Amino acid sequence: MLLRSVQRNIFSRRTGPSFLARYNVRIMLPATQERKAELLESLAEIRSRVASASPTTPVVLVAVSKYKPASDIQACLEDGQLDFGENYVQELVEKAKELPLEIRWHFIGALQSNKAKTLAAIPNLYTVQTLTSEKAASALNKALPLDRTAPLNVLIQVNTSGEEAKSGLAPLSKNNPSGDLTQLAKFIVNQCPRLRLQGLMTIGALEQSLNSGDDNADFERLKETRNILQSFLLMEFQDTWKGKWGAETGDGRLLLSMGMSNDFEAAIKAGGDIVRVGTGIFGSRKTKADIAPVKVL
Ligand SMILES: *Cc1c(COP(=O)(O)O)cnc(C)c1O
């Protein structure tokens, strides 16, 4: 009798599937015990490797959860992991709706300025790590909801390897201390009061991460670029600099986001502040080819 009435209520017009769909309520099934155990084991291993690579300074571990279900993220969150990285705006929007607000979302995918508004509407979007244009910076700055008080952290993506397939602005060097990168940084500090230029990000060449051990040329290039940019900003904005860029502690040090599953230890040893680890925590992903829509003939 009771069961019947519960069933009737669940499937009544008010609470049935159409109600859920209308209000965009999704029911997330938790990860299985087995999957949970697997995730917590790899998360613990990555954490301990991060800690031994950097015994003194804290490093932010971003768990890259693209293509992985929200239940995987929930399991890691319950173990105290707060920072998660996603590459696709729509996927991030969906997951952000399903998961608790305490998560700090890092957007690490290619950013088109026409998606800036959708992205900026996510209340717990913490960082956009892949900024490469004034247009996108402006769009984000403008689109942040008025009730959001915290600035949105942004990192400028740098193409340290020069590979054509990678996005990002050219690195700076002592001989070439000014460039698009410097202009964009200045623009953010000057024209985007709701953004905070937190640092620089690079992906780096796979070849470097597989073959060069701790002497990764991409990481060195990102570090050099950071040092040059930091000096430039200090000179340019002398009196008004405090709090406009760098870590939230307000010391004006630009952070470096570098290092993925294959090379995060080398990145930390080279001075990285933020590492982005996907496969190492969640296991292998489907490739782009696997998820391409199947043509129906
Ligand atoms: C997918 C991705 C990662 C994570 O890569 P793994 O090799 O799985 O750790 C890190 N950074 C960016 C920008 C990514 O797209």
PDBQT file of the ligand as one rigid body, heavy atoms in Angstrom, charges set to zero:
ROOT
HETATM    1  C1  LIG A 301      43.618  16.235 -20.905  1.00  0.00    +0.000 C 
HETATM    2  C2  LIG A 301      44.481  17.281 -20.389  1.00  0.00    +0.000 A 
HETATM    3  C3  LIG A 301      45.299  17.063 -19.252  1.00  0.00    +0.000 A 
HETATM    4  C4  LIG A 301      45.417  15.735 -18.551  1.00  0.00    +0.000 C 
HETATM    5  O1  LIG A 301      46.197  14.872 -19.315  1.00  0.00    +0.000 OA
HETATM    6  P1  LIG A 301      46.699  13.456 -18.749  1.00  0.00    +0.000 P 
HETATM    7  O2  LIG A 301      47.820  13.107 -19.627  1.00  0.00    +0.000 OA
HETATM    8  O3  LIG A 301      45.551  12.534 -18.854  1.00  0.00    +0.000 OA
HETATM    9  O4  LIG A 301      47.106  13.665 -17.347  1.00  0.00    +0.000 OA
HETATM   10  C5  LIG A 301      46.036  18.125 -18.778  1.00  0.00    +0.000 A 
HETATM   11  N1  LIG A 301      45.994  19.340 -19.384  1.00  0.00    +0.000 NA
HETATM   12  C6  LIG A 301      45.239  19.574 -20.468  1.00  0.00    +0.000 A 
HETATM   13  C7  LIG A 301      45.255  20.919 -21.074  1.00  0.00    +0.000 C 
HETATM   14  C8  LIG A 301      44.489  18.553 -21.003  1.00  0.00    +0.000 A 
HETATM   15  O5  LIG A 301      43.757  18.790 -22.101  1.00  0.00    +0.000 OA
ENDROOT
TORSDOF 0
